[in-house]
Amino acid sequence: MPSPFLGELLGTTVLIILGDGVVAGALLARSKGENAGWIAITAGWAFAVIAGIFTATATGSADAHLNPAVTLAAAIGTGDWHKVWIYIPAQMLGAFLGAAIVWLHYLPHWAATESQALKLACFCTGPAIRDARGNWISEIIATFVLIFVINAIISKAVGTPNAIPAGVAPYLIGMLVWGVGLSLGGTTGYAINPARDLGPRLAHAVLPIAGKGASDWGYAIIPVVGPLVGAALAALAVRMVGM
C-alpha cells in the first residue's frame, strides 16, 4: 500500500539508480557511455531527480523530499518534525538499494575498470581538491542554493493565481539540480543530499565489488553534515524573507 515511507524509499531508490547509474555509465571501462563527461553526468542527475519525485508522489509521499537536507529544511520552516523520523530512514535505505542495483546493472564493468577511485565515484562524491575548509564551504553553499531556490519555485508568489501548475514543479526542481551541478558541482561533486552520499558509500563498503578500494570514510562527514548545515541556513533565510 502507498505510504509516505514507501514513497520516500522508492523515490530515492529511483533517484540513485538513475543518478549513480549515469556516473557509472560515464566512468566505467567499456561502457558505451564511457567518457561522456560532466555535462552528461549533471543532466543525468537532473533527470534522476524528476523521475524520483514522480515515483515518490505516486507511491505515497506527497512531499517527495528524497533528501534529508530537504526534510530538515521543511521541519525548520514549518516546526513540524514528525516527518523527519519517517522520511530520513526511508531515504537512506532507498539510496543504499539504488546503489546496489547500479552495482548489479554494471556487474561485468567493475572488473574491467582498473581505477579504484573511479569505482568509488560511481557511488559517492569526492573533492576535486581535498581541502576540508573549501569542501565544507562548497557543500554548504550548494545546498543553501538548492533549498532556497526550491522554496522560491514552490512559493505562491510564482504563477497566477495559485503558484505553478500541478506537475510542473518536478521539472523545475530537476533543472535547478542541473544548474547547481553545472555551476557549483565542480568542487566536491555536489552531494547536496546526505542520503545520496552515505547510502551508496555504505553500499560500496559492503558489496563485493570487483577490485574496489577503500570507501574514503575520512571524507564522508562533509557530504553528510555540510548539506544539513546549508539546508538549515537556507530554511532560516526563507523565514527571514517571508518566502
Secondary structure as UniProt FT lines:
FT   HELIX           4..27
FT   TURN            29..30
FT   TURN            32..35
FT   HELIX           38..58
FT   TURN            59..60
FT   HELIX           68..78
FT   TURN            82..83
FT   HELIX           84..105
FT   HELIX           107..112
FT   HELIX           116..121
FT   TURN            122..123
FT   HELIX           132..154
FT   TURN            156..157
FT   TURN            160..162
FT   TURN            166..168
FT   HELIX           169..184
FT   TURN            185..188
FT   HELIX           194..206
FT   TURN            210..211
FT   TURN            217..220
FT   HELIX           221..241
//
